[in-house]
């Protein structure tokens, strides 16, 4: 039962961090780049779900519930401003609030990472994950800026995001092809970055698992050594008692 609860807690932390990171990325992009109506509605719903998860996470952890950034990160500004109050999508006030919220999300990730965050710090897995996220963040924007004016296949930011995702995951459908030199160079950097980030993540995870297994083996061996010492001590005690008994029997045989 305890193992099940621990597994569910780790699963929740992984899902929570993934949703929170995706929400921060989506909010930042929505402030600076034009998004299609359907994509923007998806961002609104994602931010609403992430805000609810953050609120629950903070309220269930007494050590962090009094942080000043709780109301900031738990407030779904797009849902309140656009859906409820009818504010325009590109309102400067909403843009400023969401930029501040992105900063608050970074603090929330640090506060609520839990055992998953500890594992990433201990295993240095964050380097590979950070490289992967940075490549997506930087090169989707760069590819859109470079290709959208001249490439009929790259009309929206979503097209750029689709190209980068299928390139960094080595799927490569070929439905979007760069036509500029800088766009092709961007594609090359993304490909090599995919190899680098995959190698970092694999090496970090493997190294940490091997260290964990080695530590567990050392603990088992140490426990066995302690058990052997205890058995030896008991055997020595039994031998001493037998020797005393033999001495007493010898004295009895001798008689007065």
Buried (B, 14 or more C-beta within 10 A) or exposed (E): EEEEEEEEEBEBBEEBBEBBBBBBBBBBBBBEBBBEEEBBBEBBBBBBBBBEBBBEBBEEEEEBEEBEBBEBBBBBBBBBBBBEEEBEBEBEEBBEBBBBBBEBBBBBBEBBBBEBBEBBEEBBBBBBBEBBBEBBBBBBBBBBBBBBEEBEBBEBBBBBBBBBEBBBEEEEEEEBEBEBEEBBEBBEBBBEBBEBBBEBBEBBBEEBEEEEEEEEEEEEEEEEEEEEEEEEEEEEEEEEEEEEEEEEEEEEEEEE
